[in-house]
Amino acid sequence: MRSLVTMALIMFVAVGAEGQQHMPRDPMVQTNATRKLTAHVYAIEDKDTTPGVPNIGFVVGTRAALVIDTGMGERNGRTVLAEAEKIAPGKPLYLVTTHVHPEHDLGAGAFPQSTKMIRSEDQIKDIDEFGYQLADVFSRRSAVNAELLKDAKFRKADITFDKEYTLDLGGVTARILAMGANHTRGDTAVFVPGDSVLFSGDIAMKGMPSFASPYSTVSHWLASLDVLDALKPKIVVPSHGPIGDATYIANYRVYLTTIRDRAAALKKEGKSQDEAVKTITAEMQGKYPDAGRVAGAVRAAYAEAK
């Protein structure tokens, strides 16, 4: 299992946290960049898909507000907190993260003790099993990352749940969904029913899927897409990249189904996993140029194929 985890981390980092190899700017959440998406939902969108910078979400009700993701380290967390206090002044805060990778989770220490941290049981399992392995890898990538992540700690959960937790913020509710092993075992999505906004994490976005967990399977990821699609979101805020709509879900389904079927066919023909990776990567290169992530999906699909 340790070798599988190491391989997953190497593959994940080799192509960059969002599928890029170089950092065009420091991994900082932008200040004064929050925009209103609907009556209750706001986001700080990282349109440039800067490695190490997630999209940040806010759901604001009459009684409280929910913050989704934190940025990397407490400096970024303070930026996110300041934005939350602008749009929800004086309101109690809840915090949830789409998964426990450093740029999504390790800014939580900037939030006051009164903030209620919400975690799925699967997120807690990821923290317990993998700890700061990926944070250490990120820290070695640049001096800026090392500074941001110095002394960063996972925040202990105040509220835990198994499959779903519904949060009433006053006039608006947020459904927090444990999605299981897709990008990570602790993938978490947030749906705001009254506003038809979905925070999809890495489960559906513009960039290609990254199988960063040894527990991830193509079959489960496809099932997760079915769950998200059934919500009928009008706006999809992914972990990274531009805000979009439900076409992100449909595009991921086409991509993963294509790889699943092709990997199964090649395995049936007696091709090795490495041969399947080489063949399918070449076949999909024109439409899906992110070869690193194609390889990860093929390996997962090949392992599942009968």
Residue pairs with C-beta under 8 A, 6 or more apart in sequence:
1 214
4 214
5 129
5 130
5 133
5 214
7 214
8 211
8 212
8 213
8 214
9 133
9 134
9 137
9 212
11 211
11 212
11 292
11 295
11 296
12 134
12 210
12 212
13 134
13 137
13 138
13 141
14 21
14 292
15 21
15 210
15 290
15 292
15 293
16 22
16 23
16 51
17 51
17 52
17 101
17 103
17 138
17 240
18 49
18 50
18 51
18 207
18 240
18 241
19 49
19 207
19 208
19 210
19 290
19 292
19 293
20 49
20 51
22 51
23 50
23 51
23 52
23 141
23 142
24 48
24 50
25 48
25 50
26 144
27 50
27 51
27 52
27 53
27 71
27 72
27 76
27 103
27 144
27 145
27 148
28 53
28 71
28 75
28 76
28 79
29 44
29 46
29 53
29 54
29 56
29 71
29 76
29 79
29 80
30 44
30 46
30 79
31 79
31 82
31 83
33 44
33 45
34 42
34 43
34 44
34 56
34 58
34 83
34 86
34 87
35 42
35 43
35 44
35 45
36 42
37 43
37 195
37 197
37 235
37 237
37 243
38 192
38 195
38 196
38 197
38 235
39 172
39 194
39 195
40 59
40 60
40 61
40 169
40 171
40 172
40 192
40 194
40 195
41 57
41 58
41 59
41 60
41 192
41 195
41 197
41 235
42 57
42 58
42 59
42 60
42 87
43 55
43 56
43 57
43 58
43 237
43 243
44 55
44 56
44 80
44 83
45 55
45 237
45 242
45 243
46 53
46 54
46 55
46 240
46 241
47 241
47 242
49 206
49 207
49 240
49 241
49 242
52 72
52 102
52 103
52 138
52 145
53 71
53 72
53 103
53 240
54 69
54 71
54 98
54 103
54 104
54 239
54 240
55 69
55 237
55 238
55 239
55 240
55 241
55 243
56 67
56 68
56 69
56 70
56 71
56 80
56 83
57 66
57 67
57 68
57 69
57 190
57 199
57 237
58 65
58 66
58 67
58 68
58 83
58 84
58 87
58 88
59 65
59 66
59 68
59 169
59 172
59 174
59 190
59 192
60 66
60 87
60 88
60 91
60 169
60 172
61 91
61 168
61 169
61 170
61 171
61 172
62 169
62 170
62 171
63 91
63 92
63 168
63 169
63 170
64 88
64 91
64 92
64 93
64 94
64 169
64 170
65 84
65 87
65 88
65 91
65 92
65 93
65 94
65 169
66 93
66 94
66 95
66 96
66 167
66 169
66 174
66 190
67 80
67 81
67 84
67 93
67 94
67 95
67 96
67 111
67 115
68 96
68 97
68 98
68 190
68 199
69 80
69 97
69 98
69 104
69 105
69 239
70 76
70 77
70 80
70 95
70 97
70 104
70 105
70 106
70 107
70 108
70 110
70 111
71 77
71 79
71 80
71 103
71 107
72 102
72 103
72 106
72 107
72 138
72 145
72 148
72 149
72 152
73 102
73 106
73 107
73 147
73 148
73 149
73 150
73 152
74 107
74 109
74 110
74 148
74 152
75 107
75 110
75 148
76 103
76 107
76 110
76 148
77 107
77 108
77 109
77 110
77 111
78 107
78 110
80 107
80 110
81 93
81 110
81 111
81 112
84 93
92 114
92 115
92 116
93 111
93 112
93 114
93 115
93 116
94 115
94 116
94 117
94 118
94 159
94 167
94 169
95 108
95 111
95 115
95 116
95 117
95 118
95 155
96 117
96 118
96 119
96 176
96 188
96 190
97 104
97 105
97 108
97 119
97 123
97 188
98 104
98 187
98 188
98 189
98 190
98 199
98 200
98 201
98 202
98 239
99 105
99 123
99 126
99 183
99 184
99 186
99 187
99 188
99 201
99 202
99 239
100 123
100 126
100 127
100 130
100 154
100 184
100 186
101 134
101 184
101 212
102 134
102 135
102 138
102 149
102 152
103 138
104 239
105 154
105 155
106 135
106 149
106 152
106 153
106 154
107 152
108 117
108 154
108 155
109 152
109 153
109 155
111 155
116 158
116 159
117 155
117 156
117 157
117 158
117 159
118 157
118 158
118 159
118 160
118 161
118 165
118 167
118 176
119 157
119 159
119 160
119 161
119 186
120 160
120 161
120 162
120 176
120 178
120 186
120 188
121 160
121 161
121 162
121 178
122 178
122 180
122 181
122 185
122 186
122 187
123 157
123 178
123 186
123 188
124 157
124 160
124 186
125 185
125 186
126 184
126 185
126 186
126 213
127 154
127 186
135 149
135 152
138 145
138 149
139 145
139 146
139 149
139 150
140 146
159 165
161 176
161 178
162 178
163 177
163 178
164 175
164 176
164 177
164 178
165 175
165 176
166 173
166 174
166 175
166 176
167 173
167 174
167 175
167 176
172 192
172 194
172 195
173 192
173 193
173 194
174 190
174 191
174 192
175 190
175 191
175 192
175 193
176 188
176 189
176 190
177 188
177 189
177 190
177 191
177 227
178 186
178 187
178 188
179 187
179 188
179 189
179 201
179 203
179 224
179 227
180 187
180 220
180 224
181 187
181 213
181 215
181 216
181 217
181 220
182 201
182 202
182 203
182 209
182 213
182 216
182 220
182 221
182 224
183 201
183 202
183 203
183 209
183 210
183 211
183 212
183 213
183 216
184 202
184 212
184 213
184 216
185 213
185 215
185 216
187 201
187 202
187 203
187 224
188 201
189 198
189 199
189 200
189 201
189 203
189 228
190 198
190 199
191 197
191 198
191 199
191 231
191 233
192 198
193 231
195 235
196 232
196 233
196 234
196 235
197 233
197 234
197 235
197 236
197 237
198 228
198 231
198 233
198 235
198 236
198 237
199 237
199 238
200 228
200 236
200 237
200 238
200 239
200 248
200 249
201 238
201 239
202 209
202 210
202 238
202 239
202 240
203 221
203 224
203 225
203 228
203 252
204 225
204 228
204 236
204 238
204 248
204 249
204 251
204 252
205 236
205 238
205 239
205 240
205 241
205 244
205 248
206 238
206 241
206 242
206 244
206 248
207 240
207 241
207 290
207 293
208 255
208 288
208 290
208 293
208 294
208 297
209 221
209 252
209 255
209 256
209 293
209 296
209 297
210 293
210 296
211 293
211 296
211 297
211 299
211 300
212 296
216 300
217 300
217 303
217 304
218 256
218 259
218 260
218 297
218 300
218 301
218 304
219 260
219 304
221 252
221 256
222 253
222 256
222 257
222 260
225 249
225 252
225 253
225 256
228 249
229 246
229 249
229 250
229 253
232 246
233 245
233 246
234 245
234 246
235 243
235 244
235 245
236 243
236 244
236 245
236 246
236 248
236 249
237 243
238 244
238 248
255 288
255 297
256 297
256 301
258 284
259 280
259 284
259 294
259 297
259 298
259 301
260 301
260 304
260 305
262 276
262 279
262 280
262 283
262 301
263 276
263 280
263 298
263 301
263 302
263 305
264 301
264 305
264 306
266 275
266 276
266 279
266 280
266 302
267 273
267 276
267 302
267 305
268 305
271 279
273 298
273 299
273 302
273 303
276 298
276 302
277 294
277 295
277 298
277 299
277 302
280 294
280 298
281 291
281 294
281 295
281 298
284 294
285 291
285 294
288 294
